[in-house]
């Protein structure tokens, strides 16, 4: 068995930084197995990476991510033509990100449970990450401040838009029906909920009656009401934070009937879209 390599934060991070990134096409096996005193995640951009950790094997493919916590002995192996992003960050920085997102109450669940699972990031999260990587790659290498800012933003993007959302859904259900948690997570994406209840047949292999029973059991509502709530909340945000016309927002949020949109909006918010828009104009910046 190869000796374990001990990696410490002060040898990884620059003097003014608590985060470091590398894009790997190859793995130097002389560096493994290893253990370190900071957090790290690996995100697969293409190909397949295998992580051996805590006597378990985790296989990651494109758009999948896995976190390694301080003190975990691990090894990595990847197939040819594989590219993965590796980001290391300090214990203090993870606290800072949760505090910044105002969701410290979900930190324990996220770190202890979700960081130990392979996760698949949505296409929208991946697009943002790839844009941030592109920005990082064209920065002047001496610009440490901007690099640190972009890396913190990347970390907040992943935790805020994926892990904390998943943690909230797991807190809602508190059961072992992981497929249902995954379904709720997928439904939170506009490209899915704007399709209405018909999207359920593409997001899960469960039959519709079983899905309906799970919604009623776990959330006390029907799939159509749950999806309508997502759509109407999306519409309200567009009213508050865009200059779209209300008629455009109706269809952008997935409603096919203007009258039905107004009916649902009034039921949920007890005001009309125009009244909400008026509230926005009272606080408009420009």
Secondary structure, DSSP 8 states (H G I E B T S, - for coil): ----EEE-GGGTS-TT-SEEEEEESS--GGG-SEEESSEEEEEEEESEEEEEETTEEEEEETTEEEEE-TT--EEEEE-TT-EEEEEEE-HHHHHHHHHHTT-GGGHHHHHHTGGGS-EE--HHHHHHHHHHHHHHHHS-TT-HHHHHHHHHHHHHHHIIIIIHHHHHHHHHH-SS-HHHHHHHHHHTSHHHHTTGGGGHHHH-SS-HHHHHHHHHHHHSS-HHHHHHHHHHHHHHHHHHH----HHHHHHHTT-S-HHHHHHHHHHHHSS-HHHHHHHHHTT---
